[in-house]
Amino acid sequence: MLLSLVTFLPLAGALAIILLVGSDRPTIARWAALGVSLATFVISLRLYTGFDLTTAGYQFLEEKPWLPSFGIVYRMGVDGISMPFVLLTTFLTPLCILSSWESVQKRVKEYMVAFLALEAFVVGVFCALDFMLFYIFWEAMLIPMFLIIGVWGGPRRVYAAFKFFLYTLAGSVLMLIAILAMFFKAGTFSIPELMDYPFPVIFQLWAFLAFMASFAVKVPMWPVHTWLPDAHVEAPTAGSVILAGILLKMGAYGFIRFSLPMLPDASRYFLPLIFGLSLVAVVYTALVALMQTDLKKLIAYSSVSHMGFVTIGLFSFNVQGVEGGLLQMINHGIVAGALFLLVGVIYDRLHTREIAKFGGLVHKMPIYALIFMVFTMASVGLPGTNGFIGEFLILLGAFHTNKLVALIAATGVVLGAAYMLWMFKKVVFGEIRNPDVEHHVTDVNGREIAIFIPLLVLVFWIGFYPDPFLQVFHASVENLLMQAAVTKGGALAAALH
Amino acid sequence: MTKPAPILDMNLALMAPEILIGIVAMLLLLLGAWRSAETRRELVGGLALLTLATCLIILWKEGMHWPTSTFNNQYVVDPFSGFMKILMLLATLLPLMISWDYLQQHNLDTPEFFVLTLFALLGGMMMASSGDFISLYLGLELMSLSIYVLAASRRDNALSNEAGLKYFVLGSVASGLLLYGISLLYGVTGSTQFVEIQRFLAGEGLEHSRMVINLGVTLVLAGLSFKVAAAPFHMWAPDVYEGAPTPVTAFMAAMPKVAAFSAFYRVFVEAFAPMHAYWSNVFQLVALLSLAVGAIAAIAQSNLKRMLAYSSIGHVGYILIGLVAGGDMGHQGVLVYLTIYVFMNIGAFGLILMLNKEGIGDNIEDFKGLGHKRPMLALLMAIFMFSMAGIPPLAGFIGKLYIFMAAVKAGYLALAIAGVIFSAIGAFYYIRVVKVIYFDQPREEAFQMPVGAMGGVAVAVCAALVLVWGVFPASLTSTVILTVSTFR
């Protein structure tokens, strides 16, 4: 029952807020949403304390028939790969709600409802062990996110919301067809059973492309990443945090949960494609990030670049690479989330995100500058921060698989340092050029510090002692690599000719 | 089936609901002429609703009726007809409920309105039970003629008159095609009974008449496709949907579709079953065109009723995919999709009716900022729109899932892929409505109108069903599976 509780408690909370809280009582809505999300987080900690590190199997299993005529089962369970993402979601949601405390002033009740619904669906995505159930959560998440961007976003919010919705939907419907085709091949929607089913090679190739249409949009991989900068720039701060922190992880999670173990032959066959696109993402979007004048856009492009690292790691087919990729997903959730929160802090004060309008913030906001610096360094991958561990493991894994890929990817680290440090210097150091900074800017308040402290703790914890996190992954990743090493469809060459 | 037909094969008990509706409709006509104008909505309308509810209870109590026929195979009663009739009754009852206040405000609550609605329903129910082209045609014409008049029932409104006339003229052409096809088939097979036609078509030695049979089947297909507004026989739909009074549009977007799809089943799945390879090709094309028209033409619409007309063309395309795919899963898919379609459509029209004030409320832009002013109504509208777009966890997704599964299972992979692609394109205009409701600023004076109890209940029921079937689809599918399991 634990997983259902974690999944549906936020939804129940959202329902209660719709029905019980009046539109004219925003404070109650805020506290109720915070309470619900904190309760969800506390309950979800049971997943960690009760987790058996020694097994690769699924834990906290639940099964109930849902649509028996199709064999769709309400089947929930987590393993070492999905459990950390459930925790990441339940951990970031209260922070998002806290960060929207003052910045969201219109239609607070609806905002909180949308956020809690989003949390519920995202947790569902990571817990689902039935492919159709997964798809339902995956699609359902579009509704609240569409509304969050469209109602509470910036000036071009309508365009961004539509772009987000249609890109994601177009990708996922192709995945739906692949899921159905798999069902008629294997006779089940059960994810563990599908992992063991020997799909023929040609079938795998098509299914891989269909999955990729969906997951690549979500990751996002180059060249279908263009929705991300728009969505990030227009979304409210907390929306950006959830987008960068969790929604992007869903795409990479899809690759590792479905593509690799279910379609191992196709995964190997398309390895050059994945590596190629990832490298373009790492290098090209890093160069694009260098050119940005909008702070949020810069971080958005850096997200694309970092997620390129993640996909390289996941497809490196060795323990270091995959664990590095998974860890980097968590890291990116923490660091990019924090960076968007930091942008939100100055946006609340100056109502601009243009890098040229800042400068000299360190004089007025010393604590803010310090926090900003830590997360900048974590994003760059300075040793001692979490970013270093993730990038190092990924490069190590990639080096085993393909030295050239590792070499090119490493240039991304350099470029990452270039744009982050350049941005940090422009925003925080130098003279104060904008009179608004002189007059209206105050340092971070207690509520904001309270948001950053848990994130800071994680940055250094993972940076200095990543072992507890890697241990959670370990058994499942080993099992995954075994599944991915299997040749399901006979000799690939024979089938292709 | 070869037993000689008795001379007087007549079992009136099988058609009790139809008889009741027919008698009540005629009584109401008299009553309307008799009573003063003030009491007519309460009395005539009330009696109409009561009759519908009674019929619902009768059919519900009867449950799954063992397949049987009367009037020498002219009239068939089986679980399928029972299911379709219940759906048609609901598709009549709910539109009457949502238009309860609107009818009075717009002086449409004449006895004729209710009488014609009942007659249309009677025709539809006959179609669902028809075992012969003659009874099918009788039902079809009774339904169509009643709806032509209903579409033109706002006599002072030019658009409404145009809608009625257009529907009548084009509908007559379609009926002509249908009749021509029937007579060709009669000429070849020597019968108008579905069982006989099926037996004949399954037989040997048809090479020399293949051409005539194909022509006949195609003409029947065209005539019936017109009734469901499947492309390329859809031209009338947008104009008629827009011009007809909204209560009539709500009714005619739901009930006749159910009736026409039951006719599709009687004719294509039963009578023309041996010709599946032929007509499924034609239907694939029709389905594909309907999907395309429904998804693409709707994007340009600014009138919500017109948009919903195109959207219903698209929905028909999906249902036809299920019909083409066939098999248990395809048939279940058709019934599931049709049921869900009826409720989300009536719900959406119900909200249009509630928010309609003289002149405004038909254009999408009129719904600007509904989310600010009436959050509950906005939420309901969003539910219906997301459901039509096929976003889980709403019922519309279950319908699409069923259809796609049937298509993939039957090997129509290309059709399934076209279906999902058009559903992604179509999502654009549904979420555009959501955008107008939630993202735009409201006008100052907008959305002050009260919500009538009767309409409120009906729309709430529709929304509840859309949600419940989305989250617990087994509650709907189990009934459908039982219904389809008795299919021949």
Interface residues (C-beta under 8 A of the other chain):
Chain A: I18 S23 P65 W66 L67 P68 S69 F70 R107 E110 M132 Y135 I136 F137 E139 A140 L142 I143 F146 L147 G150 V151 R157 V158 A161 F162 F165 L166 L169 A170 V173 L174 L176 I177 L180 A181 F183 F184
Chain B: Q332 G371 H372 P375 L379 F386 I391 P392 P393 F397 I398 L401 F404 M405 V408 K409 L413 A416 I417 V420 I421 S423 A424 A427 F428 I431 V434 K435 Y438 F439 F472 P473 A474 T477 S478 I481
